[in-house]
Amino acid sequence: MKITDETIDKLSNLCKLEFADDSRDEMKLDLERIVGFCEQLNQLDTSDVEPLIYMSEEINNLREDVVKDMISRDDALKNAPSKDTDYFKVPKFIEK
């Protein structure tokens, strides 16, 4: 596939990019190399290759979701540097 100036213009418009003339030529060469590589991959015979569902053979070992004894509110707030009666106090970091 031949990459033309119109193709570069269309792609730069879609990507909201601007290219100087020298970088436009470099981009054209890079895109031609990428498309050429993809065309080489299309020539491979993959008829006997099964499609991948997952990238690895690993299996997740998930645990049961079991309710456990939790620490009390007082214990959680015991070491807090700043607290209210029921909550941690943190510095304000979002300005309206």
Secondary structure, 3 states (H helix, E strand, C coil): CCCCHHHHHHHHHHHCCCCCHHHHHHHHHHHHHHHHHHHHHHCCCCCCCCCCCCCCCCCCCCCCCCCCCCCCHHHHHCCCCCECCCCECCCCCCCC
